[in-house]
Amino acid sequence: MSLRRWSSVSRHIVLGVAIELTAVSLVLSWQFGFGVWMSLMLSILLMLAMRCLLPVLSFLFAWWLRPEGGQRVTLSMRQFSVMVVREIGASMKLFLYCHPFEAYLNAHDAAPPAAQQWENPVLFVHGFYTNAGFWLQYKRYFRDHGIDALYTINLDPPFCDIDQYADQLAHRIMEVCAHAGRERVVLVAHSMGGLVCRACLARYGDQHVQQLITIGTPHHGTVFAHLLPGPNMRQMRPGNAWLEHLNNRQKALSISNLFSLHDNIVVPPESARVFGAKELIFNGTGHMSMAFSTGMQHAIVGDLITPNSDKIRSRGQG
């Protein structure tokens, strides 16, 4: 299989950070008379401060927009603070390290060993404006627990119709099956990636998919999708025709759905539910923190190797 180059998201982040630091440094130098190095250091500090502020704002908006009804779990001030700090750390690590340098950090498509313990390969599908770097810790965790045939996909371009992503995923599934020498794959998807998987299954069928596991997916949309333009954003707005049509299609495929009642991006959090799925409910876990949630990783590996019952279970902080 051919090696993949930098994803569009990687290039966008690297170029965006470079432009941001250059522009702010020039303003600080011209307007306030700072030297070159002082301007650069202040620019980096301002950039990091903004990256810390965005997750905080997302939690505040999620709280403000929370519905009157619905399932709720109240966190203590300490639990809420820990959740926010984890989300800030996860966002910083993803967007300043994992995503921009994904091409170097992600070992793509290692051939499964002859004595592979798990019969079907796992294909990880990322969400909106991320890339395969989201799955770095998951891949390490899975390998540590005997699942070695692990594959990823980079969905490009970032602002694209979800049905076009579904076509890319269908092609990738066939590549993985051929490379691993298997007939079916297990799909593990985060956020918008879950909608991509469901759109792919609705269009191409599930003959090459054993199971779908979604994590923090806006199955019924999210109000935050109103904040950005693009076809995929319109398709993730609550109540839109595309999403309603997708949810009206019933598939027999086994779906396991993991979501957090304190998701700061999928708002309201009940939008992450999907009819007929086996649900694993988490508390105190933010949207990007799911990339590093050992609780979710443990639940998924357990669900893959020793399938659990259909009972809905509520879990603590991830």
C-alpha positions as CSV (number, residue, x, y, z in Angstrom):
1,M,0.0,0.0,0.0
2,S,1.3,3.4,-0.9
3,L,2.5,5.7,1.9
4,R,0.3,8.7,2.5
5,R,1.7,12.2,2.6
6,W,0.8,15.1,5.0
7,S,-2.9,15.5,5.3
8,S,-4.5,18.9,4.6
9,V,-5.1,19.4,8.3
10,S,-1.4,19.0,9.0
11,R,-0.5,21.5,6.4
12,H,-3.2,24.0,7.5
13,I,-2.1,23.8,11.2
14,V,1.6,24.3,10.4
15,L,1.0,27.1,8.0
16,G,-1.6,28.7,10.2
17,V,0.6,28.7,13.3
18,A,3.5,30.1,11.3
19,I,1.3,33.0,9.9
20,E,-0.2,33.6,13.3
21,L,3.2,33.9,15.1
22,T,4.7,36.0,12.3
23,A,1.7,38.4,12.2
24,V,1.5,38.9,16.0
25,S,5.3,39.2,16.3
26,L,5.3,42.0,13.7
27,V,2.5,43.9,15.4
28,L,4.2,43.6,18.8
29,S,7.5,44.8,17.3
30,W,6.1,47.7,15.3
31,Q,3.5,48.9,17.8
32,F,5.3,48.3,21.1
33,G,8.9,48.3,20.1
34,F,9.8,44.8,21.4
35,G,12.8,43.1,20.0
36,V,12.6,40.1,17.7
37,W,13.0,37.4,20.3
38,M,10.8,39.1,22.8
39,S,8.1,39.6,20.2
40,L,8.3,35.9,19.2
41,M,8.1,34.7,22.9
42,L,5.1,36.9,23.6
43,S,3.5,35.7,20.4
44,I,3.9,32.1,21.5
45,L,2.5,32.9,24.9
46,L,-0.5,34.6,23.4
47,M,-1.1,31.7,21.0
48,L,-1.0,29.2,23.9
49,A,-3.4,31.4,25.9
50,M,-5.9,31.4,23.1
51,R,-5.6,27.6,22.7
52,C,-6.4,27.4,26.5
53,L,-9.3,29.8,26.2
54,L,-11.2,28.0,23.4
55,P,-11.9,24.8,25.4
56,V,-13.0,26.9,28.4
57,L,-15.4,28.9,26.2
58,S,-16.8,25.7,24.6
59,F,-17.7,24.3,28.1
60,L,-19.3,27.6,29.0
61,F,-21.4,27.6,25.8
62,A,-22.3,23.9,26.2
63,W,-23.5,24.7,29.8
64,W,-25.5,27.7,28.6
65,L,-27.1,25.8,25.7
66,R,-27.9,22.7,27.8
67,P,-31.5,21.5,27.5
68,E,-33.9,21.7,30.4
69,G,-34.6,18.0,30.3
70,G,-32.3,15.0,29.5
71,Q,-30.0,12.8,31.4
72,R,-27.6,14.8,33.7
73,V,-24.8,14.1,36.1
74,T,-23.7,17.0,38.2
75,L,-19.9,17.4,38.7
76,S,-18.3,18.9,41.7
77,M,-16.1,22.0,41.2
78,R,-13.0,19.8,41.5
79,Q,-14.3,17.3,38.9
80,F,-15.3,20.1,36.5
81,S,-11.9,21.8,36.9
82,V,-10.1,18.5,36.2
83,M,-12.3,17.9,33.1
84,V,-11.5,21.4,31.8
85,V,-7.8,21.0,32.4
86,R,-7.7,17.6,30.7
87,E,-9.6,19.1,27.7
88,I,-7.1,21.9,27.4
89,G,-4.2,19.5,27.6
90,A,-5.7,17.2,25.0
91,S,-6.5,20.0,22.6
92,M,-3.0,21.4,22.9
93,K,-1.3,18.0,22.4
94,L,-3.5,17.2,19.4
95,F,-3.4,20.5,17.5
96,L,0.2,21.4,18.3
97,Y,1.8,17.9,18.1
98,C,-0.3,14.9,17.0
99,H,-2.1,16.5,14.1
100,P,0.6,18.7,12.5
101,F,3.2,15.9,12.7
102,E,0.9,13.0,12.1
103,A,2.8,11.9,9.0
104,Y,5.9,11.3,11.1
105,L,4.3,10.0,14.3
106,N,1.8,7.6,12.9
107,A,3.1,4.2,11.8
108,H,0.7,3.4,8.9
109,D,-0.5,0.0,7.9
110,A,1.9,-2.3,9.6
111,A,1.3,-5.8,8.2
112,P,-0.5,-8.0,10.8
113,P,1.6,-10.9,12.3
114,A,0.9,-14.4,11.1
115,A,-0.5,-15.4,14.5
116,Q,-2.8,-12.4,14.8
117,Q,-5.0,-12.7,17.9
118,W,-7.9,-10.7,16.6
119,E,-9.5,-12.0,13.4
120,N,-10.6,-8.7,11.8
121,P,-8.4,-5.5,11.4
122,V,-9.4,-2.3,13.0
123,L,-9.8,0.8,10.9
124,F,-9.9,4.1,12.8
125,V,-11.9,7.0,11.4
126,H,-11.2,10.6,12.7
127,G,-13.6,13.5,13.0
128,F,-13.9,17.0,11.7
129,Y,-10.7,19.0,11.2
130,T,-8.5,16.3,12.7
131,N,-6.5,13.5,11.1
132,A,-5.2,10.1,11.9
133,G,-2.9,11.6,14.6
134,F,-6.0,11.5,16.9
135,W,-5.6,7.7,17.2
136,L,-1.9,7.5,18.3
137,Q,-2.7,6.6,21.9
138,Y,-5.5,4.2,20.9
139,K,-3.1,2.3,18.6
140,R,-0.6,1.9,21.4
141,Y,-3.3,0.7,23.8
142,F,-4.7,-1.7,21.3
143,R,-1.2,-3.2,20.5
144,D,-0.5,-3.6,24.2
145,H,-3.7,-5.7,24.4
146,G,-2.9,-8.0,21.5
147,I,-4.7,-6.2,18.6
148,D,-2.0,-5.6,16.0
149,A,-3.8,-5.1,12.6
150,L,-4.5,-1.4,13.0
151,Y,-5.2,1.0,10.2
152,T,-6.1,4.7,9.8
153,I,-7.5,7.0,7.1
154,N,-7.0,10.8,6.5
155,L,-10.2,12.3,5.2
156,D,-9.5,15.2,2.9
157,P,-10.2,18.0,2.3
158,P,-11.3,19.3,5.8
159,F,-14.5,21.0,4.6
160,C,-16.2,18.4,2.4
161,D,-19.5,16.7,1.9
162,I,-19.8,13.7,4.3
163,D,-21.0,11.5,1.4
164,Q,-17.7,12.2,-0.4
165,Y,-15.9,11.1,2.8
166,A,-18.0,8.0,2.7
167,D,-16.7,7.2,-0.8
168,Q,-13.1,7.6,0.5
169,L,-13.8,5.3,3.4
170,A,-15.4,2.6,1.2
171,H,-12.2,2.6,-0.9
172,R,-10.0,2.5,2.2
173,I,-12.0,-0.5,3.6
174,M,-11.3,-2.5,0.5
175,E,-7.6,-1.5,0.7
176,V,-7.4,-2.7,4.4
177,C,-9.2,-6.0,3.7
178,A,-6.8,-6.7,0.8
179,H,-3.8,-5.8,2.8
180,A,-4.8,-7.7,6.0
181,G,-6.1,-10.7,4.0
182,R,-9.5,-10.4,5.8
183,E,-13.1,-10.1,4.5
184,R,-14.2,-7.6,7.1
185,V,-13.0,-4.7,9.3
186,V,-14.0,-3.2,12.6
187,L,-14.6,0.5,12.3
188,V,-13.8,2.8,15.3
189,A,-14.8,6.4,14.7
190,H,-14.7,9.6,16.6
191,S,-17.1,12.6,16.2
192,M,-18.0,13.3,12.5
193,G,-16.2,10.0,11.7
194,G,-19.1,8.1,13.0
195,L,-21.4,9.9,10.6
196,V,-19.0,9.1,7.8
197,C,-19.1,5.4,8.7
198,R,-22.9,5.3,8.8
199,A,-23.1,7.2,5.5
200,C,-20.7,4.7,4.0
201,L,-22.7,1.7,5.3
202,A,-25.9,3.2,4.0
203,R,-24.5,3.6,0.5
204,Y,-22.3,0.6,0.2
205,G,-23.7,-1.9,2.6
206,D,-22.0,-3.7,5.5
207,Q,-20.7,-6.9,3.9
208,H,-17.1,-5.8,4.6
209,V,-17.7,-4.4,8.1
210,Q,-18.0,-6.6,11.2
211,Q,-18.8,-3.9,13.7
212,L,-19.1,-0.1,14.1
213,I,-17.9,1.7,17.3
214,T,-18.7,5.4,17.5
215,I,-17.2,7.8,20.1
216,G,-18.7,11.2,20.7
217,T,-20.5,11.2,17.4
218,P,-23.2,13.9,16.8
219,H,-25.7,11.3,15.5
220,H,-28.5,14.0,15.8
221,G,-26.2,17.0,15.2
222,T,-24.7,19.7,17.4
223,V,-25.5,23.3,17.7
224,F,-21.8,24.2,17.3
225,A,-22.1,23.2,13.7
226,H,-23.9,26.5,13.1
227,L,-20.7,28.4,13.9
228,L,-18.7,27.3,10.8
229,P,-19.4,27.1,7.0
230,G,-19.0,24.1,4.8
231,P,-21.1,21.1,3.6
232,N,-20.1,18.9,6.5
233,M,-21.0,21.5,9.0
234,R,-24.4,22.0,7.4
235,Q,-24.9,18.2,7.6
236,M,-24.2,18.2,11.3
237,R,-26.7,20.9,12.2
238,P,-29.6,19.5,14.2
239,G,-32.7,18.7,12.3
240,N,-31.2,19.1,8.8
241,A,-32.6,16.9,6.0
242,W,-29.4,14.9,5.4
243,L,-29.1,13.9,9.0
244,E,-32.8,13.1,9.3
245,H,-32.5,10.9,6.2
246,L,-29.5,9.1,7.6
247,N,-31.2,8.4,11.0
248,N,-34.3,7.1,9.3
249,R,-32.2,4.3,7.6
250,Q,-32.1,1.2,9.9
251,K,-29.1,-1.1,9.6
252,A,-28.7,-4.5,11.1
253,L,-25.0,-4.0,11.8
254,S,-23.9,-4.1,15.4
255,I,-23.2,-0.6,16.7
256,S,-21.5,0.3,20.0
257,N,-21.9,4.0,20.9
258,L,-19.7,5.7,23.5
259,F,-20.5,9.2,24.5
260,S,-20.0,11.7,27.4
261,L,-22.8,13.5,29.2
262,H,-20.3,16.4,29.5
263,D,-19.2,16.6,25.9
264,N,-18.3,20.3,25.2
265,I,-18.7,20.0,21.4
266,V,-21.7,17.6,20.8
267,V,-24.4,19.8,22.3
268,P,-26.8,18.8,23.6
269,P,-25.0,15.6,24.7
270,E,-28.1,13.5,24.1
271,S,-27.5,14.2,20.4
272,A,-24.8,11.6,20.6
273,R,-27.3,8.8,21.1
274,V,-28.4,6.6,18.2
275,F,-31.4,4.2,18.1
276,G,-30.6,0.5,18.6
277,A,-27.0,0.9,19.6
278,K,-25.3,-0.6,22.6
279,E,-24.5,2.4,24.8
280,L,-21.6,3.1,27.1
281,I,-22.1,6.4,28.9
282,F,-19.2,8.4,30.4
283,N,-19.1,11.3,32.7
284,G,-16.6,14.2,33.0
285,T,-15.0,13.6,29.6
286,G,-14.6,16.4,27.1
287,H,-14.7,16.0,23.3
288,M,-11.0,16.1,22.5
289,S,-10.1,14.3,25.8
290,M,-11.6,11.2,24.2
291,A,-8.3,10.8,22.3
292,F,-6.6,10.0,25.6
293,S,-9.4,8.4,27.6
294,T,-8.0,5.1,29.0
295,G,-11.6,4.4,30.2
296,M,-12.9,4.5,26.6
297,Q,-9.9,2.6,25.3
298,H,-10.5,-0.1,27.9
299,A,-14.2,-0.3,27.1
300,I,-13.6,-0.6,23.3
301,V,-10.9,-3.3,23.6
302,G,-13.2,-5.2,26.0
303,D,-16.1,-4.8,23.6
304,L,-13.9,-6.0,20.7
305,I,-12.3,-9.1,22.3
306,T,-15.1,-10.1,24.8
307,P,-18.4,-8.5,23.7
308,N,-20.4,-7.1,26.6
309,S,-24.1,-7.3,27.2
310,D,-26.6,-4.8,25.8
311,K,-27.1,-3.3,29.2
312,I,-26.5,0.5,29.3
313,R,-23.7,1.3,31.7
314,S,-22.7,4.6,33.2
315,R,-19.0,5.2,33.7
316,G,-16.9,7.7,35.6
317,Q,-14.4,10.2,34.3
318,G,-12.3,8.8,31.4
